[in-house]
Amino acid sequence: MRRHRVMLDGRELYAGAQWTHVQRFADALRARGQDAVAIRDETPRPPRVPRPRMTGLPPRGTPAGRV
């Protein structure tokens, strides 16, 4: 899971998985006059494992699969 952070004076005040929530928290601190910085988690995402298809069904995209 992602871990974006809000830092203030070298310490972590808030960590969250959703970037927009971290940005809003940092903006709220800045509105109060504190010098907060939102730091995005730049670690690469793990590759997604494809889920197995159900057997016995026609492939999606064929005319028989749209019925």
Secondary structure as the mmCIF struct_conf table of DSSP 4:
data_model
#
loop_
_struct_conf.conf_type_id
_struct_conf.id
_struct_conf.beg_label_comp_id
_struct_conf.beg_label_asym_id
_struct_conf.beg_label_seq_id
_struct_conf.end_label_comp_id
_struct_conf.end_label_asym_id
_struct_conf.end_label_seq_id
STRN STRN1 HIS A 4 LEU A 8
TURN_TY1_P TURN_TY1_P1 ASP A 9 GLY A 10
STRN STRN2 ARG A 11 GLY A 16
BEND BEND1 ALA A 17 ALA A 17
HELX_RH_AL_P HELX_RH_AL_P1 TRP A 19 ALA A 31
TURN_TY1_P TURN_TY1_P2 ARG A 32 GLY A 33
STRN STRN3 VAL A 37 ILE A 39
BEND BEND2 THR A 43 THR A 43
HELX_LH_PP_P HELX_LH_PP_P1 PRO A 44 MET A 54
TURN_TY1_P TURN_TY1_P3 THR A 55 GLY A 56
BEND BEND3 LEU A 57 LEU A 57
HELX_LH_PP_P HELX_LH_PP_P2 PRO A 58 PRO A 59
TURN_TY1_P TURN_TY1_P4 ARG A 60 GLY A 61
BEND BEND4 THR A 62 THR A 62
HELX_RH_3T_P HELX_RH_3T_P1 PRO A 63 ARG A 66
#
